[in-house]
Amino acid sequence: MKVISTVQEMVQASRQAERPLGLVPTMGYLHEGHMALVRRARQENRTVVTSIFVNPLQFGPQEDLATYPRDTERDLRLLRDARVDVAFLPNAEEMYPPGFCTFVDVQGVTSRLEGERRPGHFRGVTTVVTKLIAIVRPDRSYFGQKDGQQVVVVKRLTLDLNLGTEIVIVPTVREADGLALSSRNAYLSEQERRAAPVLHRSLCRAREVWEQGQRDAEALREEMRGVIAQEPLAHLGYVSVADAGTLEELRRLDRLAMVSLAVRIGKTWLIDNIVLDGGEKEP
């Protein structure tokens, strides 16, 4: 595996790489969810590039950029074992050199849910994703359904700007108790970790009443709120039953819908989602 830290070297390596080429963008501190993306990319491409870059543009002033978990040596071992061809590890100055003043801003789908709580977050995401695609020139780019709104935003971005990469979405990877894997799970205390699967139980309840024939979106939201209310450590941020393409809240589930929620447990903000009505139904 080749480890590259400069944009110029990555551009050159991409030009010389066997095709098709798959890109797995990450912020490091890799877990099984990331590795599921890497394995899918390995199955489908001659060359696999995994980027590790903790992107400062997507962190707000009160967020956890400085304390975001990092373990580069372990990450590189995992990527070597998974037969990744290139690990791209630029630093912030390499990605945003002095004088950098160009940003990519997707409208509409970024203003809801996480975007409403974290102004500027998705501008950071879309800017770095655009840069990574421009640098690596992948045939396919791999993202996890766990970050459901990000999936919608990235699909819109690549469609609108004709970025020429296929967006491949990989199902959420979960712990045995249903908790979606996330690097931020490392922040949870033992007691908080025991409380965290309440997000998945809430989503399972929404799916259950939907499978029983309930199509009123507010009824699903109420069921989800009821489950979260049963966990004393869980503080609800939002529940959403929205159009899976636009993220506009629905009154009735008469189309593909993303059911999502955000919950604060201790100091940790956790998100999760499922897709209903013709979408992929996760276990």
C-alpha positions as CSV (number, residue, x, y, z in Angstrom):
1,M,0.0,0.0,0.0
2,K,1.3,3.4,-1.0
3,V,0.8,6.3,1.6
4,I,0.5,9.7,-0.1
5,S,0.3,13.0,1.7
6,T,0.3,15.6,-1.1
7,V,-2.3,16.5,-3.7
8,Q,0.2,16.6,-6.5
9,E,1.4,13.0,-5.8
10,M,-2.2,11.8,-5.5
11,V,-3.2,13.3,-8.8
12,Q,-0.2,11.6,-10.5
13,A,-1.0,8.2,-8.8
14,S,-4.6,8.4,-9.9
15,R,-3.6,9.1,-13.5
16,Q,-1.4,6.0,-13.5
17,A,-3.8,3.7,-11.6
18,E,-5.6,0.7,-13.1
19,R,-9.3,1.3,-13.7
20,P,-11.9,1.2,-12.4
21,L,-10.8,3.1,-9.3
22,G,-12.9,3.3,-6.1
23,L,-12.6,6.0,-3.5
24,V,-13.5,5.6,0.2
25,P,-13.4,9.1,1.9
26,T,-13.0,8.9,5.7
27,M,-12.0,11.0,8.7
28,G,-10.0,8.1,10.1
29,Y,-10.4,6.3,13.4
30,L,-11.6,3.4,11.3
31,H,-14.2,0.9,12.5
32,E,-16.1,-1.9,10.9
33,G,-18.5,0.5,9.2
34,H,-15.6,2.1,7.3
35,M,-14.1,-1.4,6.6
36,A,-17.4,-2.5,5.0
37,L,-17.0,0.4,2.5
38,V,-13.4,-0.6,1.9
39,R,-14.3,-4.2,1.3
40,R,-17.1,-3.3,-1.1
41,A,-14.7,-1.0,-3.0
42,R,-12.1,-3.8,-3.1
43,Q,-14.7,-6.2,-4.6
44,E,-15.7,-3.8,-7.3
45,N,-12.5,-2.0,-8.5
46,R,-9.0,-2.7,-9.7
47,T,-7.7,0.2,-7.6
48,V,-8.9,1.3,-4.2
49,V,-8.0,4.7,-2.6
50,T,-9.0,5.5,1.0
51,S,-8.6,9.0,2.2
52,I,-8.1,9.9,5.9
53,F,-8.7,13.6,6.5
54,V,-10.3,15.2,9.5
55,N,-11.9,18.1,7.6
56,P,-11.8,21.3,9.7
57,L,-14.4,23.0,7.4
58,Q,-17.2,20.7,8.6
59,F,-16.7,21.4,12.3
60,G,-18.3,24.4,14.0
61,P,-16.5,26.6,16.6
62,Q,-18.0,24.7,19.5
63,E,-17.5,21.2,18.0
64,D,-14.9,18.5,18.6
65,L,-12.3,19.1,15.9
66,A,-9.4,19.2,18.5
67,T,-10.6,16.1,20.3
68,Y,-11.9,14.1,17.4
69,P,-10.5,10.5,17.8
70,R,-7.4,9.7,15.8
71,D,-5.2,6.6,15.5
72,T,-3.4,6.8,12.2
73,E,-1.0,3.8,12.8
74,R,-3.9,1.5,13.5
75,D,-5.9,2.9,10.5
76,L,-3.0,2.2,8.2
77,R,-2.7,-1.4,9.5
78,L,-6.4,-2.0,8.8
79,L,-6.1,-0.6,5.3
80,R,-3.1,-2.7,4.5
81,D,-4.8,-5.8,5.7
82,A,-7.8,-4.9,3.5
83,R,-5.5,-4.7,0.5
84,V,-6.1,-1.0,-0.1
85,D,-3.8,0.3,-2.9
86,V,-3.4,3.9,-1.8
87,A,-4.0,5.7,1.5
88,F,-4.3,9.5,0.9
89,L,-3.5,11.4,4.1
90,P,-3.3,15.1,3.4
91,N,-3.1,17.7,6.1
92,A,-5.3,20.8,6.3
93,E,-2.7,23.1,4.7
94,E,-2.4,20.7,1.8
95,M,-6.1,20.7,1.2
96,Y,-6.7,24.4,2.0
97,P,-3.5,26.2,1.2
98,P,-3.1,29.9,2.0
99,G,-5.5,32.0,0.0
100,F,-8.1,29.2,-0.3
101,C,-11.5,30.9,-0.8
102,T,-13.7,28.6,-2.9
103,F,-16.5,26.6,-1.4
104,V,-19.3,24.3,-2.7
105,D,-22.8,25.0,-1.2
106,V,-25.7,22.6,-2.0
107,Q,-29.0,24.3,-1.3
108,G,-32.3,22.9,0.1
109,V,-31.3,19.4,1.4
110,T,-28.6,20.9,3.6
111,S,-30.9,23.3,5.5
112,R,-32.8,20.6,7.4
113,L,-32.0,18.1,10.2
114,E,-28.2,18.2,10.9
115,G,-27.8,21.3,8.6
116,E,-30.3,23.3,10.7
117,R,-28.4,22.4,13.9
118,R,-24.9,22.8,12.4
119,P,-24.8,25.8,10.1
120,G,-21.9,25.5,7.6
121,H,-21.4,21.8,8.3
122,F,-22.5,20.6,4.9
123,R,-20.7,23.3,3.1
124,G,-17.6,21.8,4.6
125,V,-18.6,18.3,3.6
126,T,-19.5,19.2,0.0
127,T,-16.3,21.3,-0.5
128,V,-14.0,18.5,0.7
129,V,-15.9,15.8,-1.2
130,T,-15.7,17.9,-4.4
131,K,-12.0,18.4,-3.8
132,L,-11.4,14.6,-3.2
133,I,-13.3,13.6,-6.3
134,A,-11.3,16.2,-8.3
135,I,-8.0,15.0,-7.0
136,V,-8.6,11.2,-7.1
137,R,-11.0,11.1,-10.1
138,P,-12.7,7.9,-8.9
139,D,-15.1,5.8,-11.0
140,R,-17.0,5.0,-7.9
141,S,-17.2,6.7,-4.5
142,Y,-18.4,4.9,-1.3
143,F,-20.5,6.3,1.5
144,G,-22.4,4.7,4.4
145,Q,-26.2,4.9,4.8
146,K,-25.6,5.6,8.5
147,D,-25.0,9.3,7.6
148,G,-28.3,9.4,5.7
149,Q,-28.5,13.2,5.1
150,Q,-24.9,13.2,3.9
151,V,-25.8,10.5,1.4
152,V,-28.7,12.7,0.0
153,V,-26.4,15.8,-0.1
154,V,-23.6,14.0,-1.9
155,K,-25.9,12.4,-4.5
156,R,-27.3,15.9,-5.2
157,L,-23.8,17.4,-5.4
158,T,-22.4,14.8,-7.9
159,L,-25.6,15.0,-10.0
160,D,-25.7,18.8,-10.2
161,L,-22.0,19.3,-10.9
162,N,-21.6,16.3,-13.2
163,L,-18.6,15.0,-11.2
164,G,-18.5,11.8,-13.1
165,T,-18.3,9.3,-10.2
166,E,-20.9,6.7,-9.2
167,I,-22.1,7.1,-5.6
168,V,-22.3,3.7,-4.0
169,I,-24.2,3.5,-0.7
170,V,-23.4,0.7,1.8
171,P,-25.9,-0.3,4.5
172,T,-25.3,0.8,8.1
173,V,-23.2,-1.5,10.1
174,R,-24.4,-2.1,13.7
175,E,-23.3,-3.5,17.0
176,A,-25.1,-6.7,18.2
177,D,-27.5,-4.4,20.2
178,G,-28.3,-2.3,17.2
179,L,-26.1,0.8,17.8
180,A,-24.9,2.2,14.5
181,L,-21.1,2.2,14.4
182,S,-19.6,5.7,14.6
183,S,-16.2,7.0,15.6
184,R,-17.9,9.3,18.1
185,N,-19.2,6.2,20.0
186,A,-15.8,6.3,21.6
187,Y,-16.9,9.3,23.6
188,L,-19.7,7.3,25.4
189,S,-19.1,6.2,29.0
190,E,-20.1,2.7,29.9
191,Q,-23.5,3.8,31.2
192,E,-24.1,6.0,28.2
193,R,-23.1,3.1,25.9
194,R,-25.8,1.0,27.5
195,A,-28.3,3.7,26.8
196,A,-27.3,4.4,23.2
197,P,-29.2,1.5,21.4
198,V,-32.4,3.5,22.2
199,L,-32.0,5.1,18.8
200,H,-32.2,1.8,17.0
201,R,-35.1,0.7,19.1
202,S,-36.9,3.9,18.2
203,L,-36.3,3.3,14.5
204,C,-37.4,-0.4,14.9
205,R,-40.7,0.8,16.4
206,A,-41.3,3.1,13.5
207,R,-40.7,0.3,11.1
208,E,-43.0,-2.0,13.1
209,V,-46.0,0.3,13.0
210,W,-45.3,1.1,9.3
211,E,-45.3,-2.7,8.6
212,Q,-48.6,-2.9,10.4
213,G,-50.0,-0.4,7.9
214,Q,-49.6,2.9,9.5
215,R,-48.9,5.6,6.9
216,D,-49.5,8.8,8.9
217,A,-46.0,10.3,9.3
218,E,-46.8,12.1,12.6
219,A,-47.9,8.9,14.1
220,L,-44.5,7.4,13.4
221,R,-42.8,10.4,14.9
222,E,-44.9,10.1,18.0
223,E,-43.9,6.4,18.4
224,M,-40.3,7.3,18.1
225,R,-40.5,10.1,20.6
226,G,-42.2,7.7,23.0
227,V,-39.4,5.2,22.8
228,I,-36.7,7.8,23.4
229,A,-38.7,9.2,26.4
230,Q,-38.3,5.9,28.1
231,E,-34.4,6.3,28.3
232,P,-33.5,8.8,31.0
233,L,-30.0,9.5,29.6
234,A,-31.4,10.3,26.1
235,H,-32.2,13.9,25.2
236,L,-34.0,14.1,21.9
237,G,-32.7,16.4,19.2
238,Y,-35.2,15.7,16.4
239,V,-37.2,13.0,14.8
240,S,-37.9,13.1,11.1
241,V,-40.0,11.2,8.5
242,A,-39.0,12.8,5.3
243,D,-39.0,12.4,1.5
244,A,-35.8,10.4,0.8
245,G,-34.8,12.6,-2.0
246,T,-35.6,16.1,-0.8
247,L,-35.7,15.6,3.0
248,E,-39.0,17.5,3.2
249,E,-41.1,16.3,6.1
250,L,-44.0,14.1,5.0
251,R,-47.6,14.0,6.2
252,R,-48.1,10.5,4.8
253,L,-45.7,7.7,3.8
254,D,-46.7,7.5,0.2
255,R,-43.2,7.5,-1.3
256,L,-39.7,6.5,-0.4
257,A,-39.0,7.9,3.0
258,M,-36.0,8.4,5.3
259,V,-36.9,8.0,8.9
260,S,-34.2,9.5,11.1
261,L,-33.4,10.9,14.5
262,A,-30.7,12.6,16.6
263,V,-30.2,12.1,20.3
264,R,-27.7,13.5,22.7
265,I,-26.5,11.1,25.3
266,G,-24.1,12.7,27.8
267,K,-22.0,15.0,25.6
268,T,-22.3,12.8,22.5
269,W,-24.6,13.6,19.6
270,L,-25.8,10.4,17.9
271,I,-27.7,10.1,14.6
272,D,-29.3,7.1,12.9
273,N,-31.8,6.4,10.2
274,I,-33.7,3.8,8.1
275,V,-35.3,3.9,4.7
276,L,-38.9,2.8,4.3
277,D,-41.3,2.0,1.4
278,G,-39.2,0.5,-1.3
279,G,-35.9,1.5,0.2
280,E,-33.4,-0.7,1.8
281,K,-34.7,-2.1,5.0
282,E,-31.9,-2.6,7.4
283,P,-32.0,-5.3,10.1
